[in-house]
Amino acid sequence: QVQLVESGGGLVQTGGSLRLSCAASVRPFSSYAMGWFRQAPGNEREFVAAISRSGESTLYGHPVKGRFIISRDNAKSTVYLQMNNLKPEDTAVYYCATDLSVGPHAGPYDYWGRGTQVTVSS
């Protein structure tokens, strides 16, 4: 079983910050690349960020580059998305994803969490 559980979403004002977490059941966690995606109503799912197995390499979608930071703690089997300087256009459901890729990538992914809502008020 592969299970991904996102947490940390909520309501934040423009310019604020949130940190999302994704707890993964996959073993070993260090064999899996991890990614974050987001989707707002009426929009297609959009790539946000990805991180390699070791955490040494990352990849970001253009809209969040310079504002969001992806990281992972392999000892805790958890990937994080630190979101800074949030904007209303960041409002979406954020999904965690994983597969057995070595490097970070923008998709497709094999496994997905259910998502956590992030709402940024203007």
C-alpha positions in Angstrom: 0.0 0.0 0.0 1.2 3.5 -0.9 -0.4 6.2 1.2 0.2 9.9 1.1 -1.4 12.2 3.6 -1.1 16.0 3.2 -1.6 18.4 6.0 -0.9 22.1 6.8 -3.3 23.8 4.5 -5.5 26.6 5.6 -6.5 30.2 5.1 -3.8 32.8 5.0 -3.5 36.5 3.9 -1.7 37.7 0.9 2.0 37.8 1.7 1.8 35.2 4.4 3.3 31.8 4.7 2.2 28.2 5.2 4.1 24.9 5.4 2.5 21.9 4.0 3.5 18.4 5.0 3.1 15.1 3.3 3.5 11.9 5.3 4.3 8.9 3.1 3.9 5.2 3.9 6.2 4.1 1.1 9.3 2.1 2.1 12.0 2.8 1.8 11.0 6.5 1.6 14.4 7.3 0.2 13.7 5.3 -2.9 11.0 7.7 -4.0 11.0 11.0 -5.6 8.3 13.4 -4.3 6.3 16.1 -5.9 3.7 18.8 -5.1 0.9 19.8 -7.5 -2.0 22.1 -7.1 -5.4 22.4 -8.7 -8.0 25.1 -8.5 -11.6 24.8 -9.7 -11.7 25.1 -13.5 -8.0 24.7 -13.8 -5.8 21.8 -14.8 -3.6 20.3 -12.2 -0.4 22.3 -12.1 3.1 21.2 -11.2 4.5 23.1 -8.2 7.7 21.4 -7.0 9.6 18.2 -6.9 12.6 16.7 -5.0 14.9 13.9 -5.7 15.3 10.8 -3.6 18.2 12.1 -1.6 16.9 15.7 -1.4 19.9 17.1 -3.2 18.1 18.2 -6.3 14.9 20.2 -6.6 12.6 21.4 -9.4 10.0 24.2 -9.3 7.2 25.4 -11.5 7.7 28.9 -12.7 4.8 30.5 -10.8 6.3 29.5 -7.4 10.0 29.7 -8.2 11.7 31.9 -5.6 8.7 31.7 -3.2 8.3 28.1 -2.4 10.8 25.6 -1.0 10.5 21.8 -1.1 12.4 19.7 1.3 12.3 16.2 2.7 13.2 14.4 5.9 13.8 10.8 5.0 14.1 9.8 8.6 10.5 11.0 9.1 9.3 9.8 5.6 7.9 13.3 5.1 8.1 15.9 2.4 7.4 19.6 3.0 6.4 22.5 1.0 7.3 25.9 2.6 5.2 28.5 0.9 6.2 32.1 1.3 4.9 35.4 0.0 1.6 33.7 -0.9 -0.6 35.3 -3.5 -4.3 34.8 -4.2 -3.4 32.9 -7.3 -1.8 30.3 -5.1 -5.3 29.3 -3.9 -5.8 25.7 -4.8 -5.9 22.2 -3.4 -2.4 21.0 -3.0 -1.5 17.4 -3.7 1.5 15.3 -2.8 2.7 12.7 -5.3 5.4 10.1 -5.5 7.0 7.5 -7.7 10.3 5.5 -7.9 12.0 8.1 -10.1 15.5 9.1 -8.9 15.4 12.8 -9.9 12.9 15.5 -9.5 10.3 15.8 -12.2 7.1 17.4 -13.2 5.1 14.2 -13.8 3.5 12.0 -14.4 3.4 10.4 -10.9 2.1 7.0 -9.9 0.7 7.8 -6.5 -1.3 10.7 -5.1 -2.6 12.0 -1.8 -6.1 13.4 -1.4 -4.9 17.0 -1.1 -5.1 19.9 1.3 -6.8 23.2 0.7 -4.8 26.4 0.6 -6.7 29.6 0.4 -5.0 33.0 0.1 -7.2 36.0 0.8 -6.7 39.2 -1.2 
